[in-house]
Amino acid sequence: MPDRPEPQQRTQTILKCPVNTIVRFFDNLSELTGRLTAWMVIAMVVLTLYDVTMRYVFRDGSVALQELEWHFFALVILFGAAYTLKCGEHVRVDLIYSSPYLPERYRQVVDILGNLVFLLPFAIMIVWTSIPFVHDAFIHRETSPDPGGLSHRWIIKASIPIGFLLLATQAVADTIKRIAALRRTA
């Protein structure tokens, strides 16, 4: 008869599976939004090229196209942030973080504290405060103030809480991974 794991080991094994599943789900979600963002960059470049050609060659500009370019740019930034965090390419205080005197273990701690003290509270605050902003735009059927501009402003405004929610979920996944790395090296 094989040895049965201790109750504590069974609990840790049971807890690991859902946590790993959540981390994988958040990582995959960030990967998906990163790929979507890459396509949005291509669309934005094509749209800008078309707009510039129409404006300067054919003397026929469009306010709606120009606003759409801005909207694509906002979407690239908001939806690309989670992917950037997943890849570890986000902004850090390199003076401290890149120091050869700072061991890898302390870098993990710096990232965990940065996520828990700064990134997650900020992202949650932005999500929380931007939802009424989106709601008001939807209820009042807000449109562009410029003649010929885009309607349905709530759609682009909705990208603010969605983008920061994606960033928060990736911060949670990143924190879990870094805690697991700390536990492995301990």
Buried (B, 14 or more C-beta within 10 A) or exposed (E): EEEEEEEEEEEEEEEEEEBEEBBEEBBEBBBBBBEBBEEBBEBBEEBBEEBEEBBEEEEEBBEBBBBBBEBBBBBBEBBBBBBBBBEEEBEBEEEEEEEEEEEEEEBBBBBBEBBEEEBBEBBBEBBEEBBEBBEEBBEEEBEBEEEEBBEBBBEBBBBBBBBBBBBBBBBBBBBBBBBBBBEEEE
